[in-house]
Amino acid sequence: MQIGNAVINDETDLRGMYDYLASHALISDQTANKINKYCDFSPNATKQPKECTDAADAAAKDTYYIDIFNIYASSCVSSNLTAKPKKASVS
C-alpha cells in the first residue's frame, strides 16, 4: 500500500492546476484564457502549440516565487533566520 497525493490523471490534474491558479488570481485572466484555448490536455496530445507553451511559461513565471500548495502563507523574509536550526533551550 502506498500513501500520498499521487498524480491520478494527468489530463484533469494539469487542467485543474491552471484552473486553481486562475481562480485564485495567481495567473492573469489572459494567460488562463490562452491555456484553455490553445492547450490540449488529452492523453493523446504529443506536442503543444507555441501559444500553449508560451501561456504555460507565463503561468510558471507568475507563480515562480509562490508556494502553490500554501498560497495564503505569509512570505518569511526575516533577517533573524539562520541557515541551520538553533539549538533548543529549556530556559
Secondary structure by P-SEA (a helix, b strand, c coil): cccccccccaaaaaaaaaaaaaaaccccaaaaaaaacccccccccccccaaaaaaaaaaaaaacccccccccccccccccccccccccccc
